[in-house]
């Protein structure tokens, strides 16, 4: 939870709250977290203070721990093999396989993943796509369960003052602003259209330059707004008021922003890469490639279909399948199965 308003932050935060709400009478839950971030959870919860030194010397806590759930696949904070504790490891993606990494880096990342897999007693993948990737590229000789992420968009119906308020209709996208999100393919969608493109999320400055180069190429630099991280209130406003949500990402283990946008009944335009077709299903529109002409044709067809078929209720119903209470209950099933093994 080091970086607020990112997918991993939301996963840890929302799952933690849902686990608290769904736990049985005999279940006890503690959260391992830096003190500065503990305010995201109820104050009366048991906290285990996380410190960087624990990467190298894992502490002995003053409470018996039966199960340790490591919520990120390459975390350094995993009890060593000599500790009598069952370990659950959540793997979100193997995105590095789809990025422009050197072969040496791919091998290094796979070794780090394998180390934590070897320590784990049960693996959770957040999509079937991720599960298949893990089985294909790593050695897994223990149970692996798919548990989809939930989605919980905080709603602020009276809120109407976003940090940046566009003066015209707009397309919206959200995510860490880096190369794998492929946001530089989007400026072409506002060319010759009375639309803004709003991009929100933690920024990689080098990649921002690439996005703006594309905007200049299409002469739409005044229509492209890169905001950086936004508050939950602003995020709500942009989802609620956008004409469409666009997400051409090249590597996703799940893609929480897609379901967030679908919660508002919005048309979503996605790439066909990695897990996105699994998550968006038949109610999303998909770019076959990122050619200017083809992207615009897909967008026009999708917007026209949305306007004439009115699929808003079906889109919201699809999004409602992904909720954190369901996810938490499935995690409790995994935890309890380990106590019986």
C-alpha positions as CSV (number, residue, x, y, z in Angstrom):
1,X,0.0,0.0,0.0
2,X,3.0,2.3,-0.6
3,X,1.3,4.1,-3.5
4,X,-2.3,5.3,-3.0
5,X,-4.7,5.3,-6.0
6,X,-2.9,2.4,-7.7
7,X,-4.4,-1.1,-8.4
8,X,-2.3,-2.9,-5.8
9,X,-3.2,-0.3,-3.2
10,X,-6.9,-0.8,-3.9
11,X,-6.5,-4.6,-3.9
12,X,-4.9,-4.6,-0.4
13,X,-7.2,-2.0,1.1
14,X,-10.5,-3.3,-0.2
15,X,-9.7,-7.0,0.4
16,X,-8.5,-6.2,4.0
17,X,-11.8,-4.4,4.8
18,X,-13.8,-7.1,3.2
19,X,-12.0,-9.8,5.2
20,X,-12.8,-8.0,8.4
21,X,-16.5,-7.8,7.4
22,X,-16.8,-11.5,6.4
23,X,-14.7,-13.2,9.1
24,X,-16.3,-15.8,11.3
25,X,-16.5,-15.6,15.0
26,X,-13.5,-17.8,15.5
27,X,-11.3,-16.0,13.0
28,X,-8.7,-13.4,14.0
29,X,-7.2,-11.1,11.5
30,X,-4.1,-8.9,11.7
31,X,-2.7,-6.5,9.2
32,X,1.1,-6.2,8.5
33,X,1.6,-2.6,7.5
34,X,3.7,0.5,8.1
35,X,2.4,2.7,11.0
36,X,1.9,5.6,8.7
37,X,-0.6,3.6,6.6
38,X,-2.5,1.9,9.4
39,X,-5.2,4.7,9.4
40,X,-6.7,3.1,6.3
41,X,-8.2,0.4,8.6
42,X,-10.2,0.4,11.8
43,X,-8.1,1.6,14.7
44,X,-9.0,-1.3,17.0
45,X,-7.5,-3.9,14.6
46,X,-4.4,-5.8,15.5
47,X,-1.5,-4.4,13.5
48,X,2.0,-5.9,13.0
49,X,4.4,-3.0,12.3
50,X,6.2,-3.4,9.0
51,X,9.8,-2.2,8.8
52,X,12.2,-2.4,5.9
53,X,14.7,-4.3,8.0
54,X,12.3,-7.2,7.9
55,X,13.3,-7.9,4.3
56,X,16.5,-9.3,5.7
57,X,15.7,-10.4,9.2
58,X,12.1,-11.6,9.5
59,X,10.7,-10.7,13.0
60,X,9.2,-12.9,15.6
61,X,5.9,-11.4,16.5
62,X,4.3,-11.6,20.0
63,X,1.2,-13.4,18.6
64,X,0.8,-16.9,17.1
65,X,0.3,-16.7,13.3
66,X,-1.3,-19.7,11.7
67,X,-1.5,-18.2,8.1
68,X,0.5,-15.5,6.5
69,X,-1.1,-14.1,3.3
70,X,1.5,-12.4,1.1
71,X,-0.5,-10.1,-1.1
72,X,2.1,-9.5,-3.8
73,X,4.0,-12.1,-5.7
74,X,7.5,-10.7,-5.4
75,X,7.2,-9.3,-1.9
76,X,10.3,-9.6,0.3
77,X,8.1,-10.0,3.4
78,X,7.5,-13.8,3.5
79,X,8.2,-15.9,6.5
80,X,11.2,-18.2,6.0
81,X,10.9,-21.9,5.6
82,X,11.9,-22.6,9.2
83,X,8.7,-20.8,10.6
84,X,5.7,-23.0,11.4
85,X,3.2,-21.0,9.4
86,X,1.0,-21.7,6.3
87,X,1.6,-19.3,3.5
88,X,-0.8,-18.0,0.9
89,X,0.7,-16.1,-2.1
90,X,-1.4,-13.9,-4.4
91,X,0.0,-13.6,-7.9
92,X,-1.5,-10.7,-9.9
93,X,0.3,-11.0,-13.2
94,X,3.5,-11.9,-15.0
95,X,3.4,-8.7,-17.0
96,X,7.1,-8.5,-17.4
97,X,6.8,-11.3,-20.0
98,X,4.8,-8.9,-22.2
99,X,7.0,-5.8,-21.7
100,X,10.2,-4.9,-23.4
101,X,12.5,-6.5,-20.9
102,X,15.9,-8.1,-21.5
103,X,16.1,-11.8,-21.3
104,X,18.3,-11.5,-18.3
105,X,15.7,-9.4,-16.5
106,X,12.9,-11.9,-17.4
107,X,15.0,-14.8,-15.9
108,X,15.7,-12.7,-12.8
109,X,12.0,-11.9,-12.3
110,X,11.0,-15.6,-12.8
111,X,13.5,-16.7,-10.2
112,X,12.1,-14.2,-7.7
113,X,8.6,-15.4,-8.4
114,X,9.7,-19.0,-8.1
115,X,11.3,-18.4,-4.8
116,X,8.1,-17.2,-3.2
117,X,6.0,-19.9,-4.9
118,X,8.4,-22.5,-3.4
119,X,7.7,-21.0,0.1
120,X,4.0,-20.9,-0.4
121,X,1.4,-23.6,0.5
122,X,-1.4,-22.2,-1.6
123,X,-1.3,-19.9,-4.7
124,X,-4.1,-17.5,-5.6
125,X,-4.2,-16.0,-9.1
126,X,-6.5,-13.1,-9.8
127,X,-7.6,-14.3,-13.2
128,X,-7.6,-17.5,-15.3
129,X,-5.2,-15.8,-17.6
130,X,-2.7,-15.2,-14.8
131,X,-3.2,-18.8,-13.5
132,X,-2.4,-20.2,-17.0
133,X,0.7,-17.9,-17.3
134,X,2.0,-19.1,-13.9
135,X,1.5,-22.8,-14.8
136,X,3.1,-22.3,-18.1
137,X,6.2,-20.4,-17.0
138,X,6.8,-21.5,-13.4
139,X,6.9,-24.8,-11.4
140,X,3.8,-25.1,-9.3
141,X,3.4,-28.2,-7.2
142,X,0.7,-26.9,-4.8
143,X,-2.9,-25.9,-5.1
144,X,-3.6,-22.8,-7.2
145,X,-7.0,-21.1,-7.0
146,X,-8.5,-18.3,-9.1
147,X,-10.1,-15.5,-7.0
148,X,-11.2,-12.5,-9.0
149,X,-10.7,-9.0,-7.6
150,X,-13.7,-7.2,-6.4
151,X,-14.7,-3.6,-7.1
152,X,-15.8,-1.0,-4.7
153,X,-16.1,2.5,-6.2
154,X,-16.7,5.1,-3.5
155,X,-19.6,7.3,-4.5
156,X,-20.0,11.0,-3.9
157,X,-23.2,11.9,-5.7
158,X,-23.2,15.6,-4.6
159,X,-19.5,16.1,-5.6
160,X,-19.2,18.4,-8.6
161,X,-15.8,20.1,-8.3
162,X,-13.0,18.0,-9.8
163,X,-9.5,19.3,-9.7
164,X,-9.7,19.6,-13.5
165,X,-13.1,20.1,-15.0
166,X,-13.2,19.8,-18.8
167,X,-15.2,22.3,-20.8
168,X,-16.2,19.7,-23.4
169,X,-17.2,16.0,-23.4
170,X,-14.3,13.7,-22.6
171,X,-12.8,10.2,-22.7
172,X,-11.3,8.9,-19.5
173,X,-8.6,6.4,-18.6
174,X,-7.0,5.6,-15.3
175,X,-3.8,3.6,-14.3
176,X,-0.1,4.0,-13.7
177,X,1.0,6.1,-16.6
178,X,3.7,3.9,-18.1
179,X,4.5,2.2,-21.3
180,X,2.6,-1.1,-20.7
181,X,-0.7,0.9,-20.4
182,X,-0.2,2.0,-24.0
183,X,-1.9,5.3,-23.3
184,X,0.1,7.0,-26.2
185,X,-2.3,5.2,-28.6
186,X,-5.3,7.2,-27.4
187,X,-4.8,10.8,-28.6
188,X,-5.8,9.8,-32.1
189,X,-9.3,9.1,-30.8
190,X,-10.0,12.8,-30.1
191,X,-8.7,14.0,-33.5
192,X,-11.5,15.7,-35.4
193,X,-13.8,15.1,-32.4
194,X,-15.0,17.7,-29.9
195,X,-13.6,15.6,-27.1
196,X,-10.9,15.8,-24.4
197,X,-8.8,12.8,-23.3
198,X,-8.3,12.7,-19.5
199,X,-5.5,10.4,-18.2
200,X,-5.2,9.9,-14.4
201,X,-2.8,7.9,-12.4
202,X,0.8,7.8,-11.0
203,X,3.1,9.3,-13.6
204,X,6.2,8.0,-15.3
205,X,7.5,11.3,-16.6
206,X,9.5,9.8,-19.5
207,X,6.3,8.1,-20.8
208,X,4.3,11.4,-20.5
209,X,6.6,12.8,-23.2
210,X,5.7,9.9,-25.5
211,X,2.0,10.5,-25.0
212,X,2.3,14.2,-25.8
213,X,4.4,13.5,-28.9
214,X,1.5,11.5,-30.2
215,X,-0.9,14.3,-29.2
216,X,1.3,16.8,-31.2
217,X,1.4,14.5,-34.1
218,X,-2.4,14.5,-34.3
219,X,-2.6,18.2,-33.4
220,X,-4.7,17.5,-30.3
221,X,-2.2,18.6,-27.6
222,X,-4.8,21.0,-26.2
223,X,-7.3,18.2,-25.8
224,X,-5.1,15.8,-23.9
225,X,-4.9,16.3,-20.1
226,X,-2.6,14.2,-17.9
227,X,-3.5,14.8,-14.3
228,X,-1.4,12.4,-12.2
229,X,-3.0,10.7,-9.2
230,X,-6.6,11.8,-8.4
231,X,-8.7,11.6,-5.3
232,X,-11.6,9.1,-4.9
233,X,-14.0,12.1,-5.3
234,X,-12.4,13.1,-8.6
235,X,-12.2,9.6,-9.9
236,X,-15.9,9.2,-9.1
237,X,-16.7,12.4,-11.1
238,X,-14.7,11.4,-14.1
239,X,-16.2,7.9,-14.3
240,X,-19.7,9.3,-13.9
241,X,-19.3,12.0,-16.5
242,X,-17.1,10.5,-19.2
243,X,-18.5,9.7,-22.6
244,X,-16.5,6.4,-22.6
245,X,-13.7,4.7,-20.7
246,X,-10.7,3.7,-22.8
247,X,-8.1,1.2,-21.7
248,X,-5.6,-0.1,-24.3
249,X,-3.3,-1.7,-21.8
250,X,-0.9,-4.4,-23.1
251,X,-0.4,-6.3,-19.9
252,X,-3.0,-6.7,-17.1
253,X,-3.5,-9.4,-14.5
254,X,-7.0,-8.2,-13.9
255,X,-7.8,-4.5,-14.7
256,X,-9.8,-3.0,-11.8
257,X,-10.5,0.3,-13.6
258,X,-12.4,-1.6,-16.3
259,X,-14.9,-2.9,-13.7
260,X,-15.0,0.4,-12.0
261,X,-16.1,2.1,-15.2
262,X,-18.6,-0.6,-16.0
263,X,-20.1,0.0,-12.5
264,X,-21.3,3.3,-14.0
265,X,-22.8,1.6,-17.1
266,X,-20.2,3.2,-19.3
267,X,-19.0,1.9,-22.6
268,X,-15.5,0.5,-22.2
269,X,-12.9,0.2,-25.1
270,X,-10.1,-2.3,-24.3
271,X,-7.2,-4.0,-25.9
272,X,-7.4,-7.7,-26.5
273,X,-4.2,-8.2,-24.5
274,X,-3.7,-10.6,-21.5
275,X,-6.6,-10.8,-19.1
276,X,-8.8,-7.9,-20.5
277,X,-11.2,-10.0,-22.7
278,X,-11.8,-12.3,-19.6
279,X,-12.7,-9.3,-17.4
280,X,-14.6,-7.1,-19.9
281,X,-16.5,-10.1,-21.4
282,X,-19.0,-9.6,-24.2
283,X,-20.1,-6.2,-23.0
284,X,-16.9,-4.4,-23.7
285,X,-15.6,-3.1,-27.1
286,X,-12.1,-4.2,-28.3
287,X,-9.4,-2.7,-30.4
288,X,-8.0,-5.3,-32.8
289,X,-4.8,-3.2,-33.1
290,X,-3.6,0.3,-32.5
291,X,-3.7,1.6,-36.1
292,X,-5.2,5.1,-36.2
293,X,-7.9,4.1,-38.8
294,X,-8.8,0.9,-37.1
295,X,-9.0,2.4,-33.6
296,X,-11.3,5.1,-34.8
297,X,-13.5,2.6,-36.7
298,X,-13.8,0.5,-33.5
299,X,-14.6,3.5,-31.5
300,X,-17.3,4.8,-33.9
301,X,-19.0,1.4,-34.1
302,X,-18.9,0.9,-30.4
303,X,-20.3,4.3,-29.6
304,X,-23.1,3.9,-32.2
305,X,-23.9,0.4,-30.8
306,X,-24.0,1.7,-27.3
307,X,-26.3,4.6,-28.2
308,X,-28.8,2.4,-30.1
309,X,-28.8,-0.8,-27.9
310,X,-28.7,0.9,-24.5
311,X,-26.8,-1.8,-22.7
312,X,-26.2,0.2,-19.5
313,X,-28.1,-2.2,-17.2
314,X,-26.4,-5.2,-18.6
315,X,-23.0,-3.6,-18.2
316,X,-23.7,-2.7,-14.5
317,X,-25.0,-6.3,-13.9
318,X,-21.7,-7.6,-15.3
319,X,-19.7,-5.4,-13.1
320,X,-21.7,-6.4,-10.0
321,X,-20.4,-9.9,-10.3
322,X,-17.0,-8.6,-9.1
323,X,-17.4,-7.7,-5.5
324,X,-15.0,-7.7,-2.6
325,X,-17.3,-9.6,-0.2
326,X,-17.4,-12.6,-2.7
327,X,-13.6,-12.4,-3.0
328,X,-13.1,-12.3,0.7
329,X,-15.3,-15.3,1.4
330,X,-13.3,-17.3,-1.2
331,X,-10.0,-16.2,0.5
332,X,-11.5,-17.4,3.9
333,X,-12.2,-20.8,2.2
334,X,-8.5,-21.0,1.2
335,X,-7.3,-20.0,4.7
336,X,-9.6,-22.6,6.4
337,X,-8.5,-25.3,4.0
338,X,-4.9,-24.8,5.0
339,X,-5.8,-25.1,8.7
340,X,-7.3,-28.5,7.9
341,X,-4.4,-29.8,5.8
